[in-house]
Amino acid sequence: MDRMVYVAMTGAKQLMQAQAVVANNLANVSTTGFRADLARFDAEQVQGPGFPSRINTVAAGVGFDSTQGTLVQTGSVLDVAIDGKGWLAVQTRDGTQAYTRGGGLKVNALGQLVTERGDTVLGDNGPLAVPPYTQIALAPDGTISVVPQGQGPETLAQVGRLKLVNPPAGDLEKRADGLVRVKGGAPAASDANVRVVSGAIETSNVNSAGTLVDMIEYARQFDLAVRMMQTADQNATRAASLASLT
């Protein structure tokens, strides 16, 4: 009887973790540049003394879906979408370098170029600063040019270039904050082949319909695991009652 309880219990626990992954994906279906997390179920033998007859069901993370989302035109010059493979480098609040596909950019009160979530956008030489301007333009290679405030269009000048990277997919890992980092923490080198589209953003690559179906399926499987535990408990109670009659 304990085997039935054990199998049902471990399955229910891992199904809850898988549901958390699916729920997070569904919650970010409208988050710019979001990459869906992936998970699968593996069978893992329980280590320890005794006969090896116990198997855990483990919801193992297998990275994230790197499929590109849909590019949506916004008309805002500082909205930037990566065209194809690649990432935009940012500096997080803890000072580390990370990478994102969320290119809804803006200039903050200090003149720094930041993302929607407030991370500082990096250029090839560090954080990007944009002086007061009357006109701004962004080239496909990430070069930012401005017409300084109070000047004519003939004074168009470059102020920096976005740091665009494209490390191998196997070297990347996604953290709980939704940003991607290189395994080991080393910063990725700039890649001149990465291109951007100004005036557009990339939507989340989460398939809302498929994710909702997964959530319903996991909920049903969890309910089945709970019912298995209840059945095992009922069987144990009946067996004890029969034993007391002898």
C-alpha angles and dihedrals in degrees: 000000000000090000091059091049092047095051092046094045096050091044092052092049094052092043088058090054091048089050089054090055092048092046091052091051091050092048090055097047089116097038112118113250094355117163117213117240117235129213138171137188119252132183111236124183116232110244122220144076120322136048111330096240102121121092126187123213105222127193099216123193114234100186127260139307108263095191112131117249126224118288112231122195114232103167092229111124093214093056103099129189125188109238104219123329123002145073140244113239119229138173114233126215091265090058097252125129119247138164134236143174091210102108103173095128133180140171113249128213091274092055093252122138108238139172126246090268092051101256115145114249113232128221128196089276101038136282114005119239122192119201121219108289144180094206134021132189134187122205124212090254090057097258112150120211129180141186103227117239111274094016133107127251090262089072094065106147137178116248100180147307129260114249103242119184137183111188119173112283091236091061094057131088130183118227131207091265090065094248124119124233137181112258109257094027099263113143117248120241122247117264117210091198095068112102132198135203116222119216095029140087132205117238125222114281092221113128098222095194094048092044092052090051090051091051092052091047093050090048090054092048090049090052089051092051091051091050089051090056091048091050091050090051092050091049091050091050092050092047090052091049091052091048091053091057094060 
